[in-house]
Amino acid sequence: MAAQVFQAFNDVGFTIPAGGHAYWVGEAMGSVDFKDLDPVPEKVTDTVATMAANAAHLAGLLAGAGYPPA
């Protein structure tokens, strides 16, 4: 789903940061919902932290020197 949404955003001019999504699909053949995880797995929190850092870095780059006018 993320690939299709990001492609649609890209098609209309949005800039998508690297690794701009995170998701939880659960254990194979499991039925645990993300909101029920206690604690949240370290891999999930690491991925979300990286996603946020990438988005903040891209925002800083674009704020300093945005795209040239068309």
Predicted model as a PDB file, atoms N, CA, C, CB and O in Angstrom, pLDDT in the B-factor column:
MODEL        1                                                                  
ATOM      1  N   MET A   1       0.808  -1.169   0.000  1.00 84.00           N  
ATOM      2  CA  MET A   1       0.000   0.000   0.000  1.00 84.00           C  
ATOM      3  C   MET A   1       0.872   1.260   0.000  1.00 84.00           C  
ATOM      4  CB  MET A   1      -0.930  -0.018   1.187  1.00 84.00           C  
ATOM      5  O   MET A   1       0.578   2.218  -0.715  1.00 84.00           O  
ATOM      6  N   ALA A   2       1.935   1.260   0.795  1.00 87.00           N  
ATOM      7  CA  ALA A   2       2.803   2.433   0.868  1.00 87.00           C  
ATOM      8  C   ALA A   2       3.386   2.767  -0.495  1.00 87.00           C  
ATOM      9  CB  ALA A   2       3.928   2.205   1.877  1.00 87.00           C  
ATOM     10  O   ALA A   2       3.480   3.941  -0.852  1.00 87.00           O  
ATOM     11  N   ALA A   3       3.778   1.765  -1.258  1.00 89.00           N  
ATOM     12  CA  ALA A   3       4.368   2.007  -2.574  1.00 89.00           C  
ATOM     13  C   ALA A   3       3.391   2.734  -3.487  1.00 89.00           C  
ATOM     14  CB  ALA A   3       4.802   0.687  -3.215  1.00 89.00           C  
ATOM     15  O   ALA A   3       3.784   3.651  -4.209  1.00 89.00           O  
ATOM     16  N   GLN A   4       2.137   2.339  -3.462  1.00 93.00           N  
ATOM     17  CA  GLN A   4       1.155   2.977  -4.343  1.00 93.00           C  
ATOM     18  C   GLN A   4       0.835   4.397  -3.883  1.00 93.00           C  
ATOM     19  CB  GLN A   4      -0.130   2.145  -4.400  1.00 93.00           C  
ATOM     20  O   GLN A   4       0.706   5.298  -4.713  1.00 93.00           O  
ATOM     21  N   VAL A   5       0.708   4.607  -2.584  1.00 93.00           N  
ATOM     22  CA  VAL A   5       0.439   5.954  -2.063  1.00 93.00           C  
ATOM     23  C   VAL A   5       1.627   6.868  -2.353  1.00 93.00           C  
ATOM     24  CB  VAL A   5       0.150   5.910  -0.535  1.00 93.00           C  
ATOM     25  O   VAL A   5       1.441   8.000  -2.799  1.00 93.00           O  
ATOM     26  N   PHE A   6       2.846   6.385  -2.102  1.00 92.00           N  
ATOM     27  CA  PHE A   6       4.030   7.208  -2.348  1.00 92.00           C  
ATOM     28  C   PHE A   6       4.188   7.518  -3.830  1.00 92.00           C  
ATOM     29  CB  PHE A   6       5.283   6.509  -1.824  1.00 92.00           C  
ATOM     30  O   PHE A   6       4.579   8.628  -4.189  1.00 92.00           O  
ATOM     31  N   GLN A   7       3.891   6.558  -4.691  1.00 93.00           N  
ATOM     32  CA  GLN A   7       3.974   6.821  -6.127  1.00 93.00           C  
ATOM     33  C   GLN A   7       2.968   7.886  -6.536  1.00 93.00           C  
ATOM     34  CB  GLN A   7       3.737   5.533  -6.928  1.00 93.00           C  
ATOM     35  O   GLN A   7       3.281   8.757  -7.347  1.00 93.00           O  
ATOM     36  N   ALA A   8       1.766   7.824  -5.982  1.00 96.00           N  
ATOM     37  CA  ALA A   8       0.750   8.844  -6.283  1.00 96.00           C  
ATOM     38  C   ALA A   8       1.215  10.213  -5.807  1.00 96.00           C  
ATOM     39  CB  ALA A   8      -0.601   8.483  -5.624  1.00 96.00           C  
ATOM     40  O   ALA A   8       1.059  11.198  -6.529  1.00 96.00           O  
ATOM     41  N   PHE A   9       1.784  10.294  -4.605  1.00 94.00           N  
ATOM     42  CA  PHE A   9       2.318  11.565  -4.114  1.00 94.00           C  
ATOM     43  C   PHE A   9       3.455  12.058  -5.008  1.00 94.00           C  
ATOM     44  CB  PHE A   9       2.810  11.416  -2.662  1.00 94.00           C  
ATOM     45  O   PHE A   9       3.515  13.238  -5.354  1.00 94.00           O  
ATOM     46  N   ASN A  10       4.348  11.153  -5.377  1.00 92.00           N  
ATOM     47  CA  ASN A  10       5.470  11.508  -6.237  1.00 92.00           C  
ATOM     48  C   ASN A  10       4.978  12.042  -7.577  1.00 92.00           C  
ATOM     49  CB  ASN A  10       6.382  10.298  -6.453  1.00 92.00           C  
ATOM     50  O   ASN A  10       5.543  12.996  -8.113  1.00 92.00           O  
ATOM     51  N   ASP A  11       3.942  11.441  -8.111  1.00 95.00           N  
ATOM     52  CA  ASP A  11       3.405  11.857  -9.412  1.00 95.00           C  
ATOM     53  C   ASP A  11       2.891  13.295  -9.404  1.00 95.00           C  
ATOM     54  CB  ASP A  11       2.287  10.925  -9.829  1.00 95.00           C  
ATOM     55  O   ASP A  11       2.870  13.949 -10.446  1.00 95.00           O  
ATOM     56  N   VAL A  12       2.479  13.788  -8.244  1.00 95.00           N  
ATOM     57  CA  VAL A  12       1.959  15.160  -8.172  1.00 95.00           C  
ATOM     58  C   VAL A  12       2.949  16.121  -7.512  1.00 95.00           C  
ATOM     59  CB  VAL A  12       0.641  15.178  -7.406  1.00 95.00           C  
ATOM     60  O   VAL A  12       2.591  17.252  -7.185  1.00 95.00           O  
ATOM     61  N   GLY A  13       4.203  15.671  -7.314  1.00 90.00           N  
ATOM     62  CA  GLY A  13       5.251  16.598  -6.901  1.00 90.00           C  
ATOM     63  C   GLY A  13       5.725  16.542  -5.469  1.00 90.00           C  
ATOM     64  O   GLY A  13       6.535  17.378  -5.069  1.00 90.00           O  
ATOM     65  N   PHE A  14       5.257  15.594  -4.680  1.00 92.00           N  
ATOM     66  CA  PHE A  14       5.753  15.471  -3.307  1.00 92.00           C  
ATOM     67  C   PHE A  14       7.129  14.813  -3.308  1.00 92.00           C  
ATOM     68  CB  PHE A  14       4.764  14.656  -2.435  1.00 92.00           C  
ATOM     69  O   PHE A  14       7.439  14.020  -4.197  1.00 92.00           O  
ATOM     70  N   THR A  15       7.945  15.136  -2.325  1.00 92.00           N  
ATOM     71  CA  THR A  15       9.228  14.473  -2.120  1.00 92.00           C  
ATOM     72  C   THR A  15       9.068  13.497  -0.970  1.00 92.00           C  
ATOM     73  CB  THR A  15      10.370  15.503  -1.835  1.00 92.00           C  
ATOM     74  O   THR A  15       8.621  13.869   0.115  1.00 92.00           O  
ATOM     75  N   ILE A  16       9.429  12.269  -1.207  1.00 92.00           N  
ATOM     76  CA  ILE A  16       9.275  11.211  -0.211  1.00 92.00           C  
ATOM     77  C   ILE A  16      10.654  10.896   0.369  1.00 92.00           C  
ATOM     78  CB  ILE A  16       8.617   9.927  -0.839  1.00 92.00           C  
ATOM     79  O   ILE A  16      11.581  10.606  -0.386  1.00 92.00           O  
ATOM     80  N   PRO A  17      10.809  10.949   1.698  1.00 93.00           N  
ATOM     81  CA  PRO A  17      12.113  10.615   2.286  1.00 93.00           C  
ATOM     82  C   PRO A  17      12.432   9.128   2.139  1.00 93.00           C  
ATOM     83  CB  PRO A  17      12.144  11.009   3.769  1.00 93.00           C  
ATOM     84  O   PRO A  17      11.538   8.290   2.016  1.00 93.00           O  
ATOM     85  N   ALA A  18      13.708   8.830   2.155  1.00 91.00           N  
ATOM     86  CA  ALA A  18      14.134   7.429   2.100  1.00 91.00           C  
ATOM     87  C   ALA A  18      13.559   6.672   3.290  1.00 91.00           C  
ATOM     88  CB  ALA A  18      15.683   7.320   2.082  1.00 91.00           C  
ATOM     89  O   ALA A  18      13.546   7.178   4.412  1.00 91.00           O  
ATOM     90  N   GLY A  19      13.088   5.469   3.039  1.00 88.00           N  
ATOM     91  CA  GLY A  19      12.521   4.666   4.128  1.00 88.00           C  
ATOM     92  C   GLY A  19      11.375   5.375   4.810  1.00 88.00           C  
ATOM     93  O   GLY A  19      11.285   5.365   6.038  1.00 88.00           O  
ATOM     94  N   GLY A  20      10.498   5.990   4.039  1.00 88.00           N  
ATOM     95  CA  GLY A  20       9.460   6.854   4.584  1.00 88.00           C  
ATOM     96  C   GLY A  20       8.226   6.149   5.115  1.00 88.00           C  
ATOM     97  O   GLY A  20       7.184   6.784   5.272  1.00 88.00           O  
ATOM     98  N   HIS A  21       8.308   4.874   5.393  1.00 87.00           N  
ATOM     99  CA  HIS A  21       7.150   4.179   5.959  1.00 87.00           C  
ATOM    100  C   HIS A  21       7.619   3.078   6.913  1.00 87.00           C  
ATOM    101  CB  HIS A  21       6.263   3.580   4.831  1.00 87.00           C  
ATOM    102  O   HIS A  21       8.744   2.588   6.824  1.00 87.00           O  
ATOM    103  N   ALA A  22       6.745   2.718   7.801  1.00 82.00           N  
ATOM    104  CA  ALA A  22       6.991   1.596   8.706  1.00 82.00           C  
ATOM    105  C   ALA A  22       5.672   0.855   8.876  1.00 82.00           C  
ATOM    106  CB  ALA A  22       7.563   2.081  10.097  1.00 82.00           C  
ATOM    107  O   ALA A  22       4.601   1.455   8.789  1.00 82.00           O  
ATOM    108  N   TYR A  23       5.749  -0.407   9.110  1.00 77.00           N  
ATOM    109  CA  TYR A  23       4.529  -1.197   9.247  1.00 77.00           C  
ATOM    110  C   TYR A  23       4.793  -2.411  10.120  1.00 77.00           C  
ATOM    111  CB  TYR A  23       3.997  -1.631   7.869  1.00 77.00           C  
ATOM    112  O   TYR A  23       5.937  -2.807  10.343  1.00 77.00           O  
ATOM    113  N   TRP A  24       3.713  -2.985  10.603  1.00 74.00           N  
ATOM    114  CA  TRP A  24       3.799  -4.204  11.413  1.00 74.00           C  
ATOM    115  C   TRP A  24       2.903  -5.238  10.766  1.00 74.00           C  
ATOM    116  CB  TRP A  24       3.384  -3.948  12.911  1.00 74.00           C  
ATOM    117  O   TRP A  24       1.700  -5.025  10.621  1.00 74.00           O  
ATOM    118  N   VAL A  25       3.489  -6.358  10.377  1.00 75.00           N  
ATOM    119  CA  VAL A  25       2.695  -7.435   9.808  1.00 75.00           C  
ATOM    120  C   VAL A  25       2.550  -8.593  10.778  1.00 75.00           C  
ATOM    121  CB  VAL A  25       3.317  -7.918   8.515  1.00 75.00           C  
ATOM    122  O   VAL A  25       1.829  -9.551  10.501  1.00 75.00           O  
ATOM    123  N   GLY A  26       3.221  -8.511  11.899  1.00 73.00           N  
ATOM    124  CA  GLY A  26       3.075  -9.531  12.931  1.00 73.00           C  
ATOM    125  C   GLY A  26       3.894 -10.780  12.661  1.00 73.00           C  
ATOM    126  O   GLY A  26       4.561 -10.921  11.636  1.00 73.00           O  
ATOM    127  N   GLU A  27       3.813 -11.654  13.608  1.00 70.00           N  
ATOM    128  CA  GLU A  27       4.472 -12.943  13.469  1.00 70.00           C  
ATOM    129  C   GLU A  27       3.769 -13.737  12.367  1.00 70.00           C  
ATOM    130  CB  GLU A  27       4.465 -13.726  14.818  1.00 70.00           C  
ATOM    131  O   GLU A  27       2.572 -13.561  12.139  1.00 70.00           O  
ATOM    132  N   ALA A  28       4.503 -14.595  11.698  1.00 69.00           N  
ATOM    133  CA  ALA A  28       3.898 -15.435  10.674  1.00 69.00           C  
ATOM    134  C   ALA A  28       2.778 -16.275  11.282  1.00 69.00           C  
ATOM    135  CB  ALA A  28       4.958 -16.341  10.017  1.00 69.00           C  
ATOM    136  O   ALA A  28       2.964 -16.937  12.303  1.00 69.00           O  
ATOM    137  N   MET A  29       1.639 -16.236  10.652  1.00 70.00           N  
ATOM    138  CA  MET A  29       0.456 -16.994  11.078  1.00 70.00           C  
ATOM    139  C   MET A  29      -0.054 -16.546  12.448  1.00 70.00           C  
ATOM    140  CB  MET A  29       0.777 -18.484  11.115  1.00 70.00           C  
ATOM    141  O   MET A  29      -0.788 -17.288  13.101  1.00 70.00           O  
ATOM    142  N   GLY A  30       0.319 -15.352  12.891  1.00 74.00           N  
ATOM    143  CA  GLY A  30      -0.093 -14.860  14.201  1.00 74.00           C  
ATOM    144  C   GLY A  30      -1.330 -13.986  14.117  1.00 74.00           C  
ATOM    145  O   GLY A  30      -1.832 -13.693  13.032  1.00 74.00           O  
ATOM    146  N   SER A  31      -1.807 -13.581  15.269  1.00 78.00           N  
ATOM    147  CA  SER A  31      -3.001 -12.744  15.311  1.00 78.00           C  
ATOM    148  C   SER A  31      -2.821 -11.549  16.246  1.00 78.00           C  
ATOM    149  CB  SER A  31      -4.204 -13.570  15.748  1.00 78.00           C  
ATOM    150  O   SER A  31      -3.805 -10.974  16.711  1.00 78.00           O  
ATOM    151  N   VAL A  32      -1.554 -11.166  16.530  1.00 77.00           N  
ATOM    152  CA  VAL A  32      -1.280 -10.065  17.438  1.00 77.00           C  
ATOM    153  C   VAL A  32      -1.344  -8.751  16.662  1.00 77.00           C  
ATOM    154  CB  VAL A  32       0.103 -10.240  18.124  1.00 77.00           C  
ATOM    155  O   VAL A  32      -0.653  -8.581  15.657  1.00 77.00           O  
ATOM    156  N   ASP A  33      -2.173  -7.831  17.133  1.00 77.00           N  
ATOM    157  CA  ASP A  33      -2.286  -6.512  16.532  1.00 77.00           C  
ATOM    158  C   ASP A  33      -1.197  -5.611  17.121  1.00 77.00           C  
ATOM    159  CB  ASP A  33      -3.708  -5.907  16.767  1.00 77.00           C  
ATOM    160  O   ASP A  33      -0.799  -5.789  18.273  1.00 77.00           O  
ATOM    161  N   PHE A  34      -0.720  -4.650  16.338  1.00 76.00           N  
ATOM    162  CA  PHE A  34       0.349  -3.759  16.788  1.00 76.00           C  
ATOM    163  C   PHE A  34      -0.011  -3.076  18.098  1.00 76.00           C  
ATOM    164  CB  PHE A  34       0.651  -2.712  15.724  1.00 76.00           C  
ATOM    165  O   PHE A  34       0.835  -2.971  18.986  1.00 76.00           O  
ATOM    166  N   LYS A  35      -1.236  -2.614  18.237  1.00 78.00           N  
ATOM    167  CA  LYS A  35      -1.631  -1.887  19.453  1.00 78.00           C  
ATOM    168  C   LYS A  35      -1.593  -2.773  20.692  1.00 78.00           C  
ATOM    169  CB  LYS A  35      -3.028  -1.308  19.287  1.00 78.00           C  
ATOM    170  O   LYS A  35      -1.610  -2.264  21.812  1.00 78.00           O  
ATOM    171  N   ASP A  36      -1.542  -4.074  20.510  1.00 81.00           N  
ATOM    172  CA  ASP A  36      -1.506  -5.007  21.635  1.00 81.00           C  
ATOM    173  C   ASP A  36      -0.088  -5.439  22.015  1.00 81.00           C  
ATOM    174  CB  ASP A  36      -2.330  -6.225  21.305  1.00 81.00           C  
ATOM    175  O   ASP A  36       0.091  -6.206  22.961  1.00 81.00           O  
ATOM    176  N   LEU A  37       0.909  -4.959  21.294  1.00 81.00           N  
ATOM    177  CA  LEU A  37       2.291  -5.353  21.597  1.00 81.00           C  
ATOM    178  C   LEU A  37       2.763  -4.696  22.886  1.00 81.00           C  
ATOM    179  CB  LEU A  37       3.231  -4.977  20.434  1.00 81.00           C  
ATOM    180  O   LEU A  37       2.600  -3.490  23.073  1.00 81.00           O  
ATOM    181  N   ASP A  38       3.338  -5.478  23.755  1.00 85.00           N  
ATOM    182  CA  ASP A  38       3.897  -4.940  24.994  1.00 85.00           C  
ATOM    183  C   ASP A  38       5.077  -5.812  25.391  1.00 85.00           C  
ATOM    184  CB  ASP A  38       2.824  -4.885  26.137  1.00 85.00           C  
ATOM    185  O   ASP A  38       4.872  -6.927  25.870  1.00 85.00           O  
ATOM    186  N   PRO A  39       6.260  -5.357  25.214  1.00 87.00           N  
ATOM    187  CA  PRO A  39       6.678  -4.068  24.656  1.00 87.00           C  
ATOM    188  C   PRO A  39       6.732  -4.116  23.129  1.00 87.00           C  
ATOM    189  CB  PRO A  39       8.050  -3.664  25.217  1.00 87.00           C  
ATOM    190  O   PRO A  39       6.672  -5.191  22.532  1.00 87.00           O  
ATOM    191  N   VAL A  40       6.845  -2.959  22.512  1.00 83.00           N  
ATOM    192  CA  VAL A  40       7.015  -2.890  21.065  1.00 83.00           C  
ATOM    193  C   VAL A  40       8.405  -3.445  20.737  1.00 83.00           C  
ATOM    194  CB  VAL A  40       6.841  -1.413  20.532  1.00 83.00           C  
ATOM    195  O   VAL A  40       9.382  -3.066  21.382  1.00 83.00           O  
ATOM    196  N   PRO A  41       8.507  -4.327  19.753  1.00 83.00           N  
ATOM    197  CA  PRO A  41       9.816  -4.906  19.416  1.00 83.00           C  
ATOM    198  C   PRO A  41      10.840  -3.824  19.048  1.00 83.00           C  
ATOM    199  CB  PRO A  41       9.669  -5.900  18.252  1.00 83.00           C  
ATOM    200  O   PRO A  41      10.508  -2.815  18.426  1.00 83.00           O  
ATOM    201  N   GLU A  42      12.079  -4.064  19.446  1.00 89.00           N  
ATOM    202  CA  GLU A  42      13.155  -3.094  19.207  1.00 89.00           C  
ATOM    203  C   GLU A  42      13.313  -2.789  17.715  1.00 89.00           C  
ATOM    204  CB  GLU A  42      14.482  -3.621  19.775  1.00 89.00           C  
ATOM    205  O   GLU A  42      13.578  -1.644  17.349  1.00 89.00           O  
ATOM    206  N   LYS A  43      13.155  -3.785  16.860  1.00 85.00           N  
ATOM    207  CA  LYS A  43      13.291  -3.562  15.419  1.00 85.00           C  
ATOM    208  C   LYS A  43      12.244  -2.557  14.930  1.00 85.00           C  
ATOM    209  CB  LYS A  43      13.153  -4.896  14.649  1.00 85.00           C  
ATOM    210  O   LYS A  43      12.537  -1.730  14.066  1.00 85.00           O  
ATOM    211  N   VAL A  44      11.043  -2.623  15.472  1.00 85.00           N  
ATOM    212  CA  VAL A  44       9.988  -1.685  15.076  1.00 85.00           C  
ATOM    213  C   VAL A  44      10.344  -0.273  15.537  1.00 85.00           C  
ATOM    214  CB  VAL A  44       8.620  -2.117  15.664  1.00 85.00           C  
ATOM    215  O   VAL A  44      10.237   0.670  14.754  1.00 85.00           O  
ATOM    216  N   THR A  45      10.763  -0.111  16.786  1.00 87.00           N  
ATOM    217  CA  THR A  45      11.102   1.226  17.280  1.00 87.00           C  
ATOM    218  C   THR A  45      12.320   1.786  16.551  1.00 87.00           C  
ATOM    219  CB  THR A  45      11.364   1.188  18.792  1.00 87.00           C  
ATOM    220  O   THR A  45      12.377   2.987  16.290  1.00 87.00           O  
ATOM    221  N   ASP A  46      13.297   0.939  16.218  1.00 92.00           N  
ATOM    222  CA  ASP A  46      14.466   1.395  15.461  1.00 92.00           C  
ATOM    223  C   ASP A  46      14.064   1.866  14.068  1.00 92.00           C  
ATOM    224  CB  ASP A  46      15.509   0.274  15.355  1.00 92.00           C  
ATOM    225  O   ASP A  46      14.548   2.893  13.592  1.00 92.00           O  
ATOM    226  N   THR A  47      13.185   1.121  13.421  1.00 89.00           N  
ATOM    227  CA  THR A  47      12.733   1.488  12.075  1.00 89.00           C  
ATOM    228  C   THR A  47      11.976   2.809  12.092  1.00 89.00           C  
ATOM    229  CB  THR A  47      11.847   0.384  11.487  1.00 89.00           C  
ATOM    230  O   THR A  47      12.182   3.654  11.221  1.00 89.00           O  
ATOM    231  N   VAL A  48      11.113   2.990  13.064  1.00 90.00           N  
ATOM    232  CA  VAL A  48      10.349   4.239  13.165  1.00 90.00           C  
ATOM    233  C   VAL A  48      11.279   5.416  13.478  1.00 90.00           C  
ATOM    234  CB  VAL A  48       9.254   4.120  14.252  1.00 90.00           C  
ATOM    235  O   VAL A  48      11.079   6.512  12.955  1.00 90.00           O  
ATOM    236  N   ALA A  49      12.280   5.203  14.315  1.00 94.00           N  
ATOM    237  CA  ALA A  49      13.240   6.272  14.612  1.00 94.00           C  
ATOM    238  C   ALA A  49      14.026   6.662  13.365  1.00 94.00           C  
ATOM    239  CB  ALA A  49      14.206   5.834  15.728  1.00 94.00           C  
ATOM    240  O   ALA A  49      14.254   7.846  13.119  1.00 94.00           O  
ATOM    241  N   THR A  50      14.439   5.679  12.581  1.00 95.00           N  
ATOM    242  CA  THR A  50      15.145   5.959  11.328  1.00 95.00           C  
ATOM    243  C   THR A  50      14.246   6.702  10.352  1.00 95.00           C  
ATOM    244  CB  THR A  50      15.649   4.658  10.692  1.00 95.00           C  
ATOM    245  O   THR A  50      14.683   7.647   9.696  1.00 95.00           O  
ATOM    246  N   MET A  51      13.004   6.280  10.255  1.00 94.00           N  
ATOM    247  CA  MET A  51      12.037   6.939   9.377  1.00 94.00           C  
ATOM    248  C   MET A  51      11.892   8.411   9.763  1.00 94.00           C  
ATOM    249  CB  MET A  51      10.664   6.225   9.442  1.00 94.00           C  
ATOM    250  O   MET A  51      11.912   9.282   8.894  1.00 94.00           O  
ATOM    251  N   ALA A  52      11.748   8.690  11.038  1.00 95.00           N  
ATOM    252  CA  ALA A  52      11.599  10.070  11.507  1.00 95.00           C  
ATOM    253  C   ALA A  52      12.869  10.879  11.257  1.00 95.00           C  
ATOM    254  CB  ALA A  52      11.248  10.091  13.000  1.00 95.00           C  
ATOM    255  O   ALA A  52      12.791  12.040  10.856  1.00 95.00           O  
ATOM    256  N   ALA A  53      14.025  10.286  11.487  1.00 97.00           N  
ATOM    257  CA  ALA A  53      15.291  10.979  11.243  1.00 97.00           C  
ATOM    258  C   ALA A  53      15.461  11.308   9.763  1.00 97.00           C  
ATOM    259  CB  ALA A  53      16.470  10.127  11.730  1.00 97.00           C  
ATOM    260  O   ALA A  53      15.902  12.405   9.420  1.00 97.00           O  
ATOM    261  N   ASN A  54      15.115  10.370   8.885  1.00 96.00           N  
ATOM    262  CA  ASN A  54      15.195  10.627   7.446  1.00 96.00           C  
ATOM    263  C   ASN A  54      14.267  11.754   7.030  1.00 96.00           C  
ATOM    264  CB  ASN A  54      14.861   9.365   6.662  1.00 96.00           C  
ATOM    265  O   ASN A  54      14.651  12.607   6.230  1.00 96.00           O  
ATOM    266  N   ALA A  55      13.059  11.770   7.555  1.00 95.00           N  
ATOM    267  CA  ALA A  55      12.095  12.824   7.218  1.00 95.00           C  
ATOM    268  C   ALA A  55      12.589  14.184   7.712  1.00 95.00           C  
ATOM    269  CB  ALA A  55      10.710  12.508   7.827  1.00 95.00           C  
ATOM    270  O   ALA A  55      12.477  15.183   7.002  1.00 95.00           O  
ATOM    271  N   ALA A  56      13.131  14.220   8.921  1.00 97.00           N  
ATOM    272  CA  ALA A  56      13.639  15.485   9.468  1.00 97.00           C  
ATOM    273  C   ALA A  56      14.851  15.973   8.662  1.00 97.00           C  
ATOM    274  CB  ALA A  56      14.022  15.315  10.964  1.00 97.00           C  
ATOM    275  O   ALA A  56      14.981  17.168   8.397  1.00 97.00           O  
ATOM    276  N   HIS A  57      15.725  15.059   8.280  1.00 96.00           N  
ATOM    277  CA  HIS A  57      16.894  15.428   7.482  1.00 96.00           C  
ATOM    278  C   HIS A  57      16.462  16.005   6.136  1.00 96.00           C  
ATOM    279  CB  HIS A  57      17.812  14.207   7.269  1.00 96.00           C  
ATOM    280  O   HIS A  57      16.967  17.047   5.718  1.00 96.00           O  
ATOM    281  N   LEU A  58      15.543  15.344   5.466  1.00 95.00           N  
ATOM    282  CA  LEU A  58      15.054  15.833   4.177  1.00 95.00           C  
ATOM    283  C   LEU A  58      14.391  17.196   4.325  1.00 95.00           C  
ATOM    284  CB  LEU A  58      14.070  14.834   3.563  1.00 95.00           C  
ATOM    285  O   LEU A  58      14.599  18.079   3.492  1.00 95.00           O  
ATOM    286  N   ALA A  59      13.605  17.375   5.361  1.00 95.00           N  
ATOM    287  CA  ALA A  59      12.950  18.671   5.591  1.00 95.00           C  
ATOM    288  C   ALA A  59      13.983  19.771   5.771  1.00 95.00           C  
ATOM    289  CB  ALA A  59      12.031  18.606   6.824  1.00 95.00           C  
ATOM    290  O   ALA A  59      13.807  20.877   5.259  1.00 95.00           O  
ATOM    291  N   GLY A  60      15.062  19.477   6.497  1.00 95.00           N  
ATOM    292  CA  GLY A  60      16.129  20.461   6.679  1.00 95.00           C  
ATOM    293  C   GLY A  60      16.821  20.809   5.373  1.00 95.00           C  
ATOM    294  O   GLY A  60      17.117  21.975   5.112  1.00 95.00           O  
ATOM    295  N   LEU A  61      17.078  19.803   4.558  1.00 94.00           N  
ATOM    296  CA  LEU A  61      17.708  20.058   3.258  1.00 94.00           C  
ATOM    297  C   LEU A  61      16.822  20.923   2.377  1.00 94.00           C  
ATOM    298  CB  LEU A  61      18.022  18.741   2.546  1.00 94.00           C  
ATOM    299  O   LEU A  61      17.292  21.873   1.751  1.00 94.00           O  
ATOM    300  N   LEU A  62      15.544  20.591   2.332  1.00 93.00           N  
ATOM    301  CA  LEU A  62      14.616  21.352   1.488  1.00 93.00           C  
ATOM    302  C   LEU A  62      14.392  22.759   2.024  1.00 93.00           C  
ATOM    303  CB  LEU A  62      13.282  20.624   1.380  1.00 93.00           C  
ATOM    304  O   LEU A  62      14.190  23.688   1.242  1.00 93.00           O  
ATOM    305  N   ALA A  63      14.422  22.933   3.337  1.00 94.00           N  
ATOM    306  CA  ALA A  63      14.263  24.262   3.920  1.00 94.00           C  
ATOM    307  C   ALA A  63      15.457  25.140   3.580  1.00 94.00           C  
ATOM    308  CB  ALA A  63      14.088  24.169   5.443  1.00 94.00           C  
ATOM    309  O   ALA A  63      15.299  26.339   3.350  1.00 94.00           O  
ATOM    310  N   GLY A  64      16.652  24.557   3.546  1.00 92.00           N  
ATOM    311  CA  GLY A  64      17.862  25.310   3.249  1.00 92.00           C  
ATOM    312  C   GLY A  64      18.012  25.650   1.779  1.00 92.00           C  
ATOM    313  O   GLY A  64      18.491  26.728   1.428  1.00 92.00           O  
ATOM    314  N   ALA A  65      17.605  24.738   0.929  1.00 91.00           N  
ATOM    315  CA  ALA A  65      17.739  24.938  -0.514  1.00 91.00           C  
ATOM    316  C   ALA A  65      16.699  24.076  -1.214  1.00 91.00           C  
ATOM    317  CB  ALA A  65      19.183  24.589  -1.010  1.00 91.00           C  
ATOM    318  O   ALA A  65      16.969  22.929  -1.571  1.00 91.00           O  
ATOM    319  N   GLY A  66      15.530  24.626  -1.404  1.00 86.00           N  
ATOM    320  CA  GLY A  66      14.446  23.888  -2.042  1.00 86.00           C  
ATOM    321  C   GLY A  66      14.713  23.639  -3.507  1.00 86.00           C  
ATOM    322  O   GLY A  66      15.769  23.997  -4.029  1.00 86.00           O  
ATOM    323  N   TYR A  67      13.775  23.039  -4.148  1.00 87.00           N  
ATOM    324  CA  TYR A  67      13.890  22.771  -5.569  1.00 87.00           C  
ATOM    325  C   TYR A  67      13.898  24.086  -6.345  1.00 87.00           C  
ATOM    326  CB  TYR A  67      12.741  21.863  -6.047  1.00 87.00           C  
ATOM    327  O   TYR A  67      13.270  25.060  -5.930  1.00 87.00           O  
ATOM    328  N   PRO A  68      14.606  24.112  -7.463  1.00 86.00           N  
ATOM    329  CA  PRO A  68      14.600  25.328  -8.275  1.00 86.00           C  
ATOM    330  C   PRO A  68      13.201  25.558  -8.874  1.00 86.00           C  
ATOM    331  CB  PRO A  68      15.669  25.233  -9.403  1.00 86.00           C  
ATOM    332  O   PRO A  68      12.459  24.606  -9.113  1.00 86.00           O  
ATOM    333  N   PRO A  69      12.854  26.822  -9.111  1.00 84.00           N  
ATOM    334  CA  PRO A  69      11.539  27.082  -9.700  1.00 84.00           C  
ATOM    335  C   PRO A  69      11.420  26.471 -11.087  1.00 84.00           C  
ATOM    336  CB  PRO A  69      11.276  28.581  -9.772  1.00 84.00           C  
ATOM    337  O   PRO A  69      12.395  26.370 -11.831  1.00 84.00           O  
ATOM    338  N   ALA A  70      10.213  26.072 -11.409  1.00 72.00           N  
ATOM    339  CA  ALA A  70       9.980  25.448 -12.715  1.00 72.00           C  
ATOM    340  C   ALA A  70       9.937  26.486 -13.811  1.00 72.00           C  
ATOM    341  CB  ALA A  70       8.683  24.649 -12.709  1.00 72.00           C  
ATOM    342  O   ALA A  70       9.750  26.143 -14.979  1.00 72.00           O  
TER     343      ALA A  70                                                      
ENDMDL                                                                          
END                                                                             
